[in-house]
Each structure stands twice: as structure tokens, then as C-alpha cells.
Amino acid sequence: MQRAPLAKLELFQLKGFLPPELCRDLIALIDAGRRPSTIADANGDHYFRTSETCDLDPAHPAVRDLEARLFAVNGINPAYGEPVQGQRYAEGQEFKAHTDYFEPGGADFDRYCSVAGQRTWTFMVYLNEVEAGGGTRFGVAKKIIQPETGKLLAWNNRRPDGQPNPNTLHHGMRVRKGVKYVITKWYRERPWQ
């Protein structure tokens, strides 16, 4: 894992985390089960998140392989992980600047955090390269990571004191040409299962 030299954000990347054949298998699963993406706290902007999402079957061999690789890299007890999601971004689609943690005091905070607690870490894997656009921009850090087949991106959603870190604000930038596929795995403070 390579850590980005940032003071306000723990951000890591690992190129070649997934082999191309596993990426292709995961893309096929996303295409088979995708639906319009949603956001936790509606903000009135119907174009805030325009991608499609798929919850992946934990029993599928490709998903089990992915989960084993994630555990080998992060050592986080799998019980603390949410189910793996896949996202598909067609041309023109994006996810505007957002954080992955649930906003304390937000309309749905209790609904999403009462059992397993707040999100701690995000692990995201790019499954393909995009012809144009589709990078992930961390605005405060002034850093854009470009999609690359099999590349893992991971960040801690908390500050050292355990509070949510607003410096994790990131933007799934608009795909200008092509289609982008990613896998997202979130971890919580307490067991999800």
C-alpha cells in the first residue's frame, strides 16, 4: 500500500490489487444487478448521484475472492464490513462531492448508525480504465486519482480522535467518455452482521 503524503487525510492506494479477470467477473455481476443509486440524506439535488448500484451476493465465488483479498490487505474483521457494492457510471454520470460517513445529527443518522455505528474505512476498487473523466477528486487534499483496472483506493473516514473527518470529502467525477465500474466496501465501528 502506498500512502499519500497528506496531513489531513489517511489515503492509500495499491495498484494491481485485483487481476483483470476478477475485475471482468465483478463487472458482469454489476451489469446483471444494477439499479439507480440513492443517497442517505436527500438534499433536493436529483443529479447529485446519477450512477447505478448493485449489491453483490456474498456467496458468489468472485465476491468471496474479493473479500479474501480485502481481508489480506486490511486485516479488518469481516463482521464489521457492509455487503460489497458495485457501481456503474455511464457517460455523463457522477457522484458529486460527498463524504461516506453519516452526518451526525442528519435526518437518517439514527436509522443508519444505531446498530453497527458509523462508517470507519472505505475501500474502493476501480474495475476498468475510463476513456475520459471519472476520476475521484479529494478537494481538500487537492488530489485526483484516475481509474486504473484493479487499483485499490482506501481512506479512513475518521480523524485520530474518532470523529468524522470532513477532509474525506470526495467527488466521483463525471465520466466524459466510456463507462466506469467500481467496487465499494465500507466498514463500521461495530459488527454489521
N, C-alpha and C positions, 0 to 999 in steps of 0.2 A: 504494500500500500504506500502510495506517495501522498504526503500531507502537504496541502497548500500552505505557503508561508503567510498566514493571516492571523492577526492578533485577536480579532473579534469573533472568529468563527472556526470551529473544528471541521475541516472539509478534507476529504480524502478521495483519491481516485486510484483505480487499478486497471490498467489496460490488459485486454485479453483474458478477463475474468471468466467469460463463457466462450466455449468454442462455437464456431459458426453453425455447426449442425444443430446444437441445442438451441441457439437463437432462432433458427428456422422452425424448429418444432414449437417453440413458445409463440412465435408469430402466428402459426397455424391455429393454435388454441385461442389466441386473442381474436383472430378473424372469425372463428366459429361461434364465439360467445359475446361479442361486443354489443354494448348498448350506450346511449348517451350518458356522458359523465355528469355528475352532480357536485355541489359543494355543500358543506355542513351548514354554514350560516348564510342564507340567501342575502345578497346585497343589492338586488334590483337590477344588476347588470346581466342581462341574458346572454351576453357574449363574453362573460368573464372566463368561463371554461367551456370550450367548444369541442373538446376531444371526445373519444369514445372509450369506455372502460369495460373490463372483463374480470370477474372473479375466477381465479384458476382453481381447478379441482386438486386438492392436496394429495389425492391418491394417484394422480396421473404420473407416470414414470418421469416425464420431463420436469414436472414441478418438484417431485421428490429429489431429483438430481440437483436442481437449482437450490432447494432448501439445504441439502447437504453441503453444497459449495459455500453457501452463505454462512452456515454454522462453522465451517472450517476456517473461514476468514475472520468472523467476528466473535465467535465463542459465546454469543448470547443464547441463553436457554430458549429453545424454540417455543416453549409455552408462552413466552412474552410477545411473540410475534402475531400480528394480524395476518389473515389469509393473504396470500400473494395476489396482487392485482396486475393486470396488463392494461396499457393504454395505447390507443392508436390515434395519431394526429394526421389527418389528410391535409392537402394544400389549403392554406388559409386558416387552419385551426391553431389554437394556442391555449395556454392557461396563464392568465395574467398574474402579475406579482402577488404572491401569497406565501403564507407560512404553513408548514404541515402540522404544527401543534394546534390544539383547540384553544381559542381565545378565552382566558379566564374571564368569567362574567358574561361571555357570549350567550346568545339565545339557546344554543344547544350544548353548552359546556357540560351540564349535568348528565344529559342524555348520552353523550359520547364518552365521558370520563368517569362516571360513577362506579363502574365495575373494575376496569383494567387500568384506570388512571390515564395520565397524559402520555402523549407520544414522546419517546425519548430519541430514538435514532431513525433516520431514513436511509434505506439502501435502495438505490435505483440503478438499473442496468439498461444501457442502450442496446437494442437488439439489431439495429441496422444503421447504415450511414444514410444521410439525407442529402439530396442534390443541392438544396439551398435552404438556409434558415434552420429553425428547430433546435437551436442551442438552449442551454439552461443558463440564465443570467442571474448572478447573485449581485444585486445592485449596490449594497453597502460595501461589499468587498471589491466591486468593480471588476468582476471576473465572469467570463463567459466560457462554458465548457461545451464543446461541439460533440454531437453524436458520433460514435465510433462503435462498430459492431463488437459486442461483448465487453465494452468498457463499463466498469462499476464506478458509481459515484456514491459517496456516503457522507452524511453530516449529522452532527449532534444537534438536536433541536433545543438543547438546554445550555444555559450558562453554567460556569463552575459551581454556582450556589444552588443549582437545580431549577431555577426559574426559567420560563420560556425565553429563548434568545431571538429577539426581533431581527438580529443581523442575519438570520437564516432566510429572510425574505428572498424569494426566487421566482423567476418568470420562465415558464416553458414557452419560449419564443415561437412566434408564428412560423409555420413551415411555409416557405416560399415556393419550393418545388420538390415534389416527391411525397413520400409518406414516412412518418416516424413511428417506431414502435419502442416502447419502454416497459420494463417491469418495475414495480414499486413494492417494497416490503417495509412496513412500519413496525416498530417495536414500542412496547408500553412499559409503564412503571411496575405494573403487576401482571400476573398471568392473564392472558386473553381467554384461555380455554378453561 
